[in-house]
Structure formats: structure tokens, C-alpha cells
């Protein structure tokens, strides 16, 4: 049994804890600052109250563990990673925050355990899929990553419902975005590069946002001409968010931005995750394009998870499982794109993406 601590009893933490525990291969403790209500999780999972800001509390929670999964707000992840290194515990998180992920990658240098930040959907699986397609080309030129978690039944002016972390959402809309343009590594302004596309007869828009590209720019710099990540929304959403973020200056008042969103935009379990990756380049002497496209739905027919819960928690659990099976490096920082696409989608958790 792999002794696993999941920190953070929000939607993703609960889903990851249940998925791991249900296999019978993981002994799982789910912890949060406040005691987790027993009825919120289900059987087979130990519950604990852990204050990660308290050194003694955090050290005690990590003692004797094999693995820790942090689904806490991004600003707590580095602290957990530092204590995980001290305790000799393997570390995983789905953070989208670029600075946090870079700090964790530096922390992993010379470590005897593995550090796998950004192992959710985007960042996470999206880099695995993109790198898989890039490897099919003799001369990959353009790589486009498009991901969105959307309501199935939008009925407000934003055409959006909350499906995951508000802090993460605001980071996406307000922080600079990594990209490669004409062979040059750059940071671009969020909410720019608006484009339209259709998938299965549904119209979408996409625009630049922060974090979803993960470490892929590091891996593909000098190997592709253009690489960018954009968030998918229904048409019209970007303009309204731009008004809030820029015209009303809420990116510089993030506490107000968070309050507006959480008190004005309802949560939904009936969501759909749209994943669309396209690579264009030279293959066998011809200009060729290959794509990976998938829609994953949540909240239907009594399903226990929303689509964003299912995709994010499954990706985290797949990475933990692949490490357990010896299919990841044994120590140090692991980039998502180091993971073999076939290994990932054949995994009992990762097959949701197959």
C-alpha cells in the first residue's frame, strides 16, 4: 500500500482521494485546515485537520508518507513542496501558477524524491498530448493548445459558470503567458490573440491565458517556430472579462475580482471540458497537420464528478500511479511532456483521455 496524503478537501482533492482509495492500492488520508466532514468523502479514507502554515502540523502530517498530493491554493504549494523534500516524500500538484512551478522545479534539484507540479489537465495532460503529436513530425512548425472547462447550459451574459478554483481562474486572466513566436521565446499579455473555431458544430472563441502551457516552452524552444496556449470559451466571454480585468482594473484588485466572480457567477456540475491540440509541420516531405480533440462531460446520469474534477483528478492520479509503477523518473523534477502518451492513456486513471 502506498501511504498517500492529499492536502486540500476541495473538489479536486476529494475526487483524487476517492479515486486513489477505491483502487485498494493506496492508503489515503485527506486533510484540510478544518476537519473534513465524514459524509463528504465516503469510506476507506482517513480524515485529518492539518494547518499547513504550522510547521509542526505539516511535519506531523507528512511523517511516514510515501506521497503527498497538494490540491491547496497555489500560494501554499511551495511550502508543502519544501516540507515534502525535508520529509523525503514524493510531491504532486496541479498548480497553474508559473512562478510556483518554477520554484518547485528548482527545489527538486538534487532531491532524492520526485517533484511533479502542474500535473492536472492544463497544465498537465495537454503537454503530454502536444509533445506526443510533435514527435510524429520531421520538422514541427506550429503547435496550438486549446482547453476550456465550460458549462453545458450557459444562461448568463458571461456564458460561463464556475467549475474550479477562482484564484486559478484569475491567475489565468491576469498573469503573463509563455509562448514561442517565430522561434523566439516570449511572454505575451493575457486576453489577447482572440480567435474563433468550431468543434462538433459548436462555436467557440479562444484567447491567451497564463499557466496552461506548463513547461512545454522549455522543452520545445529551438525545436518549433510557434507554440501557444489559449483558453476556450463561448463567444463574447473574452470581451466581458477584459472589461472587468482591464477597464475596471480588477487584475490589480484581485480580492475584489474574486469577490465579484464568486458572488455573481454560479457553480455548476454540468460542465464540459474541451481539449483541442493541433500540430503542423513537415512529415515525410509534406506539410501535414495532426490533431487531438476531445470533449469530456460531467454531471450526467448521476455521475459523481464534474468534467473538470474528472479530468484534473484523473490526471493527478495517473501521474501518481505511473510513478508507483516505475514509469516516471525516480527523483527530481518531472515535466509533463516527459511522460509517454500511450503509457498515460493506458493507465487506469489516464484512460479517461484515451
N, C-alpha and C positions, 0 to 999 in steps of 0.2 A: 504493500500500500504506500502510495506517495502522500506524505503528510503536507497538506496544502492549506495555506491561509489566504483567504480572499478578503481584502480590505475595501470597505465601501458597500453598503447594503442598498444601493440604488438599483435601478432597473437592470443595468449591465452586470453588476456584482451578484445580484440574486440569480440571474439567469446562468452566469458562469458557474456559480457554486452548485446549482442544481444539476447542470449538465455533467459536471465532473463527478459529483457524488453518485449520480444514477448509474455510472459505469461499474461501480464496485471496486475500481482500481485506485481511487483517491479517497483518502480520509480528509474531509473538508471542514474547516472552521470558517464561518462568515462573521466578520467583525465590523462594527461601526462605532462612532463615538458614543452614541446612545445605544442602549440594549436593543437588539433586534427582536421584534415580536415573533413568537414561535410560529404563529399561524401564517406569517408572511413568506415562509420559505418551504416548508414541507419536511418530511422526515429524513433521517440519515445525515443531517448536517448539524455540527455543533455551533452554538451561537456565543458570541462574546462581545463585551463592550471594551473598546480599545481607543484611547486618546493618542493619536499619532503625534501630537505636539508634546507629549510627555515622554521623555527619554526612557524612563523605567518601564512605562506601559508598553511602549513599542518594542523594546528589547525583550520583554517577557513574552509578548505575542509571537515574536519571531523565533524564540528559542526552540530548538528541536524540529523546526520545519525543514522540509525539502524545497518547497516552492512558495513564493508569495506572488499573488496577483493583485495589483493596485488598480481599483476602479474608482479611486478617490478623485476629487478635483485636481486638475493638472498641477496646481501650485504646491501640492503635498507630495507629488510623486518623487521628486529628487530626494527629499528627506527619507522616504521609505527605501529608496534605492541605496542610499548611503548606509542605512542601518542593516539592510539586507546583505550588503557586501561585508560589513563588520561581522554579521552572524553566519556568513557562509551559506546563504540561502539564494537559490536561483530566482531571478526577478523578471516579471512580465507586466506590461501595462498597455492600454490602447490610446495613450495621450496623443492629441493633435498639436500640442504646443511645441513649436520648433526649438525654442531655447531650452526647454526642459529636456527634450530628447537629445540635444547636443551635449548638454551637461552630463546626462546619464551615459552617453557613449564615451565620454572622457573618463568618467568614473570607472568604466568597465576595463580600462587599460590595465593589464597585469592581474586582473581578478581571477580567482580560481573557480568562480561560478559564472553562469551565463546571465546576460542582461539583454532583454528583448522588449524594448519600448516600441510604441507605435504598432502594436500587433492586433489591431481591430480590422475594420472594413477599409476606411480611408482616413488616415494612413493604415496600411496593413495589406490585406488581400489584393488591393488594387495594384500595388507594386509587384506582387508575385505574378499576377496576370499579365501586366505590361512587359515585365522582363522575359516572361515565357514567350510572348509574341516576338519581341525584339530578337531573340536568339534564332528565329526562323529566317532572318534576313542576312544576306551577304553584306549589304550596306543599308542599315536602318537610317531613315532620314527624319521622319516626323512621328512623334509619339504623343497621343492625346488621351488623357484620363478624364472621364466624366462620371461623377457619382452624385446621387441625391437620395435623401430619405424624405418622402413626400406623403401627404395624406391621400388616401384613396378617394376621398369625397370632400374636396376643398369647398368651403362655402363662405369664406370671408374675403375681404379685399386683398389681403396678402397672399391668398391661395396657399395657405400654409398652416400646419398645426405643429405644436412641439412634440418631438419624438425622442429627444435625447438631451444632453447637458446644455443648459443655457450658456454657461461660461464658455464651453467649447464652441457653441454657435457664434457667440460674439467674437471670439478669437478669430474664427474663420472670416468674419465680415470686416474686421478691423486691422489685422496684422498683415505685414508684407508677405508676399507669396514668392516662393522659389520657382525659378523657371530656367530653361535654356532656350535662347533665341538666336538664330543664325550662328550656332556654335558657341555662343558666349553665355556664361553663367550670369544670371541677373536676379534681382528682386523687383517685383512689379507691384503696383498698387492694387489692393483688393477691390472687388466690384467692377473692375474694368474688363475689357475684352468680351463684351456681350455677343453671344451668338445664338442662333436658333437651330433646332434639329427636331426630327420626328423619330419615334420608335414605336412600332406596332400601331401606327395610326394616331398616336398621341403627340401633341406638340409640346415642346419643352424649350426653355432657354438655359444657357449656361454662362457662367462668368467666373473670373478668377477669385479664388479664396485661398486662405492660408492653411498650411499644415497637411493637407491630404496627400501631397506628393511624397511625404516621408523622406527617406534618404536617397531616393532614386536619382536626383540630380548629381549626388556624389558619385554614384555608380556609373551613370551614363555620360558624364561630362567628357567631352572629347570623342564620344562614340556616336552621338546623334546630333543632327542640326537643330532640331526643335523638340522641346519637351515641355508640356504644361498640364496643369490640373485645374479643372473648373467644377464648381458645384452646380448641380442640376436643380432647377425649379420650374414651376409653371410660369408661362409668360406674364410679365408685369411685376413679378415679385422683386426683381433687382432694383427697379426704379423706386419702389416704395422704401426698400431698405436703405438705398442710397440717400434718400431724403432724411431718414432718421439718423443714419450713421454720419453723414457729411453735412447736410444742410442744417440739421439741428445739433450737430457736433456731439452726438452721443457716444462716439468712439472715445472721446476724451472725458466722458462721464459714464463709465461702464456700469457703475452701480445703478444709475438711473435707467440706462439701456436695459439692464437685466430686469429691473422692476417693471418697466413698460411691457416687455415681452412676456414675463411670467404672469402678469395680471391681465394681459389683454389677448394673449394667444392661447387657445385651449390645447390641452394634451389629447392625443389620440393613440389608440392601439391599432386602429385600422389604417395601416400605412403600407407603402410600397417602397422598396429600395431599388433604384435604377442604377445599373452598372454598365458603362459603355467605354471600352478601350479600343483604340484604333492605332495601328502602326502602319506606316507607309514607307517603302524603300525599294531597293533593288534586290531581287531574288531570282536566281537563275537567269541573270541578264535582262530581266524585265522589271519595269516599275509595277509594283504589286502592293495591294493593301490587304491586311488581315485584321479581323475584329473579334473581340469577345463582348457579347451583350447578354444581359440577364436582368430579369425582374423577379424580385422575391417579395412575396406578400405576407403580411402579418394580420393577426386578429380575426381570422376567419374560421368558421366551423369549430368554435370552441378552442382554437389554438392558444396555448398559454403565453405566447410571446408576440410582441410586435415585430415587424420586419427588421427594425434597427437593433432590437435586442437579439434576435436570432442571428443576424449576420455578424454583429460585433462580438457577442459572447462565443459563438461558434468558432470565429477566427482566433480568439484568445485561447480557447480550449484546444484547438487544433495545434497551435504552437507549443503549448504545454505538453500535449500528448506526443508530438513529434520529438520534442527534446527527451521525453521519458523513453522513447523508443530508439534513441541514439541517432536520429536523423537530422539533428542540428549540431553545431559545434558544442563542445563540452563546456566551454568557458568563453568569457569576453563578450563583446558587443556583437549582436547578430542583426544584420539588415534584413528586412522582409524579403527583398529580392534575392537573397542567398538561398531561399527555400525553393525546392523543386515543385513546380505547379502540379505535376502528377502525384507526387507524394502528398501534397496538401489536399487535393480534391479526392484522393482515395482514402484519406483519413476519416474516421468515424464521425468527427465533428466537421471537418472541412468539406465533406461531400455535399453540403447544402449549396456549395458553389459549383458543383460539377455540371 
